[in-house]
Amino acid sequence: MKVPDINYQEEIKKCKSMDDVVGKNGLMQKLLKDVMQQLLEAEMDEHLGREKYERADNESEKNYRNGYSKKDVRSSYGEVPLDIPRDRKSEFEPRAIRKYETECSELDKKIIGLYARGMSTRDIQSELEELYGIDVSPSMISKITDKVMDAAAEWQNRMLDPVYPIVYMDAVHFKVRDEHRIVSKAAYICMGVDMNGYKDILGIWIGEAEGAKFWLSVCNDLNNRGVKDILIACMDGLRGLPDAIRAVFPKVCIQNCIIHQIRNSIKYVSYKNRKEFMKDLKLVYKADTEEIALAQLDELKKKWDNLYDSVVDSWYENWDKLSTYFSYTKEIRKMIYTTNTLEGFNRQLRKFTKIRTVFPTDDSLRKSLYLATDQVMKKWTSPLPNWGVTLLKFEIMFKERINEALAV
């Protein structure tokens, strides 16, 4: 088959818009067809050991071209019709387009990229048809996105470091279709800061409701994957989590998020008193030492107990988990008294998944969260600011625990 000799300089002159270049039946589609066809012809020449119409030297090893088979290959620039060369002995296996392959890997990347942004299979189908003139069925799109499940499983089960100075834990809720009803599922997320100061998502687990039993399974999973100790765990008063994490990592120091405690307090304070109440409360959580903080909390109780006794009492009740950060230097305090680091990641997850109000299955949610996580983590290329100084403080305060975990 003669590959058409296209004068692309002339073709470029005919292009009046970007659609003429990358759209359906555009210049890039013609160029791709031309290049792919030439690759196939060159591969056949290499396979036979001679060019077209050239005679074989050894008659006993004769193998000749035997026509072509038609194949439409989906690409980023639309469907490309190709003529796949055949040989008489049916031994030719082209590398450019392998047997049974009907799409270019670039298309897979495009589909997976759109899926990562939260688009449904039908939305992706419409997008590909509109932008590239490619007709891909929703079932084919599902098959392509299913390819990431193996990568997601490998990521979820990978081995982890033996010790993490800080681990943030939280749960984000999503709507998932379960048979004929829509239920709320929690994505339990653990973010670790490793000994080099880099953030890492240690895993994402899907469950129906928060509770000690599920959190225990999460902590056991971390332990089974190599985590021997967590120095400080930061959380947002999640039900059952403190007991669960202590059962697996008994020496862990727990820090509840101060910001969440403040938010939960202020919503019960009348608007006219909020400014003054917050001024007094700030003296508690901004104190230099725990002793000063407790003295200020007593003053807060004296002043506001008659109006907001339940609000003030909640600080006393949770004090053992709220006051952990007073034991550390200001560098460490800044990193642990709030879960804002993980909440920032959660907000980015929401950006990727906000298009999907309801996920059709748990696996669909897993795929989306894995792909979104992968996109976000690509930007985490530097350690946390001033980590060298912070690590030195950790090594002084937790020397025995760090050495013990690393020695296992």
N, C-alpha and C positions, 0 to 999 in steps of 0.2 A: 504493500500500500504506500502510495506516495504522500508524504507529509506536505500539506499545503505550504507554499512559500509566501508568507504574509509579510508585507512591508509595514512594520509597526510604526515607522516614522510617519507614513501616510495615514495610518489608522489613528494615531494620536491627534493629527490635525483635524480629524473628523469629530473628535470628542468636544462637545459643547458644555457638558456638565459632569459632575462626579458620578452621576448615575450611568453616564456613557462609559465611564472607566470601570467602576466596581459593581454596577447594577446587573440585573438579569440580561444576558446576551451582550454584556459589555466587553470592553477590551481585555480586562483581566481574565475573563472566562475564556476568551479565544486564546490568549497567551498561555494559560494553564493547559488547555487542551493540546496546543501545539507542543509545549515542552514535555508533557506527559507522553504524548504519542512518540516523540523522538526518543525519549528514555526507553520506552517499550521496544522500539525497533533496535536500539543499540544493545539492549539486554539480549534480544533474540540472536543478534549477530555474535555476541560473546558466547552465548550458549552453544550455538552451532559451530563456532570456531571459524566462521567465515562470513563475509558480507552476502547480501541478497544476490541471487543469480550466480554466485561463485560455486564451482564444482567441488565436491569433497575429494580429498586426496586418497583416503582409504575407503575403498568400495564397501568393505565389511562393516564400516561404522557409519554408513549413510544415514543421515537424518535430514529431512527437508522441512521447510515451511509448509504449513498445511492450512492456509487461509487465516481467517480472523473470527473471533467471537465478539459480539456486541456487549458492552457493559456501560451503564450510566453510573457515574460516580458523583456523589454529593460532595460539594466543596463550599468554601466560604463565598464563592462567587457564582453560586448556582449549580445546577446539574451539568456535568461535563460528559458528553457521549464519547466513549473511547472504543477503539478497535484493538482488542487484545490478540497479539499474534499467537498462533498455535503451531506446534511441530507434529510431524507424522507419528512419532513415538509417544506423544503426550507426556514428555518429560519436562517441558518448559514451565518453570515456576517464576513468574516475574516478581521482582522485589519492589518495584515502584508502586504497583497495585497488586497486593497479594490475592491469592485465590479466595473467593467468597467475601472479599473486602469490598464494601460499597460506599465507604465514606473516607474522607481524608481526616487525619487526626486533628487538624485545625478546627474542623467542624465540631468534633467532640469537645474540644477546649471551649469553643463558643457556647455550646449547649450547656456545659458544666458551669461556665462563667455566668450565664443567664440564670441558671438554677440557683447558684450561690447568692444571687441578688434577691432571691425569694420568689421568682416567677414560677407559675404552675406550668405543667407540661403543655397545656393548651395555649397558654400565653406565649410560651416559647415557640410553639408551632406557628402562631400568627406572626410573631416577630421575624422568624426566619423567612416566612413566605413574603412578608412585606418588604424586608430589607434586602434579601438576597435571592428571592425567587426560588427558594428551596422548599419542596413539599416533603416534610418529615412527619410521620404519624406520631401521635402522643405515645403509643406503645414503644416505638423506636426510641423516642426521647427518654422514656423511662429506662429502657435497656442501657442506653448510654450513661445516664446518671447513676444507674446501679453499679457501674464500674468503680465508682468511688467507694462503695461499701467495703470492699476488701482493704482499701487504703485506710478508711476510717477505723475498721476493726484493728488493723495493725497498729495504728496510732493510739487507739484507746488501750491496747494491751502492751504497749512498749514498756521496757524497763525504765525505772526512774532513779534519781540520785538517792543515796542513803540518808541524807539529811537536808532539810530545807530550813533556813533561818526563819522565814515567814511563809505562811500559807493562808490565803484568803478563801473563805467558803461562803457560798450564797446559792439561792435557788431562783430561777426565772420561770415564769409560768406561760404556757402556750395552750391553745385550743387544738385538740386532736379528735378526729372522728373515730369512734369506737363502735363498730357494727352500725346500729341505727341511731346512735346518740353522740352528742358532742361533749367531751369531758375535758377537764383542765389537767394538764400534765406538767409536772415540774421538771425542769432541767437543772440538776444539781451540778454546780460548777466549782472546781477547785483550781485556784491560780497559785502557783508557787514562785517564790523568789529564791534562786539557787545560790550557791556559795560564791559565784562569780557576779552576782547582782543582776542577772537576767531574769525577766519574767517568763513564765511558761504556763500554759494551761495543762494541768496534770491529767485532766479527764473531764468528761461530761456524761452524766448518767441520767436516764429518763425514768421517772416514776410518777405514780398518780398523786401521792400526797407526801408532804414532809412528815418525818417522824424518826424516832430513835432507831427503829429496826432498819429503815432504809439507809440512814446515815452510817449505821454500823457496817452495812455491806460496802458502802463507799470507802470507809476507813480501812476495812479489811482488804479491799482491792488495792489501795495504795500500798499497804504493807506487803501484800503478796508480790507486788511489782517492784519491790526493793527499798521502799521508804522505811527506815528504821527509827527515825525521830523527826519530829516537827518541833522547833524551838518555841515559836509563838503562832497560835492560830487566831485569826481575826474573823469575826462573824457578826451577824446582825440578829442576835437573840433567836436563832433558829431553833425550833422546838426539837428536843431530843439530841441535838448535836453535841453539846458539852459532855454529856454522859457517854455518848458513842465514841467520841474522839479520845476521851480519857481511858476508855476500855482497851483501846488499841495502842495509844501512845500515852502511857500513864504520866510521863513527866512534862507533857505539853502545858504551856502557859496560855490561858485563854483571855482574849481581849474582845469584849463586845464593842460594837461601833458606837462611839460617843455621839456622833451626829444623829444617828437613828434614835438614840435615847433622848436627845434634845428635841427632835421633831415630835416624838411621841408625847413628850411633856408639854410642849408649847401649844399643841392643838386643844388642850383642856383648859388653857388659861385665857381669860376674857381679853378681848382686843385692847381695852383701855389699860390693862395691867401688864401687857406683854413686854413692853420696853423696859419697865422697871424690874420685872421678874427676870428677864434675860440678863440684865446688868448684874443682878445678884448671883444668878446661876453661873455666869462666866467666871466669877471669882472661885467657884468650885473646880470646874474642869480645866481652868488655866493656871491653877496653883502650881507652885514649884515643887512641892512635896505632898505626899499623901496626908501627912499630919495636918498641914495647912488646909488641904482640901476638905478633910473631915470637919475641921473647925468651922469652915465657911458653910458646909452643908448643915451643921447645927444651927448656924445663924439664919440660914435660909428657912429652916423648919420653924424657928421661933417667929419669924416675920410673916410667913405665908401659910402656916399649917392650918389656920382656921378657915382659909379659903380653898386651898389646894392640897389638902393632906394626902390624898392618894397619889398625886404627882410627886410630891417630895418623898413619900414612903417608897415609891418605885426606885428611887436612887439608892436608898438604904438597902432595899431587898436585892438589888443587882450589883451592889458595890464590889463584891469580890471579883466579878467579871468585868466591871467598868474601870477598876482602879489599877489594873495590871501595869499600864503604861507608866505609872509613877515610879516604877522600879528601874526604869531605863533612862539613858541619856536622851537629850533632846533630839539627836539625830534619829534614834530608833523610835522615840515617841511619835514623831511626825509621820512615820511610816505605818504605825499600827493602831493609832487611836480612831481611825476611820477606815471603812472598807471602800473608800472612793476609788482606789486603784482598780478593784474588781468591778465596781459599778460603772466605771468608764468603759470597760470591756463589754459589760452587759448592754450598755447603750449602743455600742457599735453592732452587737449581735442584732439588736432590735432594728437597726437601720437596714440590715440585710434581710430580715424576715418580716418586716412590717407589711409587705404586700400580701402575705399569706395570712388571712385572718383565721383560717382553720387548715390544719395539715391533715391529709387523708389517712396517714398511718404513722406509727411510731418511727418506722424506718425513714419515711419522708422527712420527719423532723430531724432525725439523726443526720441524714445526708446534708440538710440545709445548715445545721449547726456546725458540722465538721467543716464544710466548705467555707462558711463565714469565718470560723475560727482560723482556718488556714490563711485566709485573706488578711485578717487583722494581724496575725502573728508575724507575717512577712515584714511588717514595719518595726518589729521589736529587735532592732539591730544593735542597741547600745545598752550597757548596764544602767541601773538607776543612778541618779546624780550623787556624787560624793560617796560612792559605794566603798571605796578603799577605807575611808575613815570609819564608816558604819560597820564594815566587816571586822575591823580591829576591835571595836567595842563588843561585838558578838563573840569573838574569839576569847576575849578576856572574861566575859560574863558566863559563857557556856563552854568553856574549854573542855571539861571532862565529858560532857554530853556529846560534843562534836567528835572528839577523839574516839569515844566508845562506838558511835554510829559508823564512823569511817573504818573502824577496825573489824567490823562484823564481816 
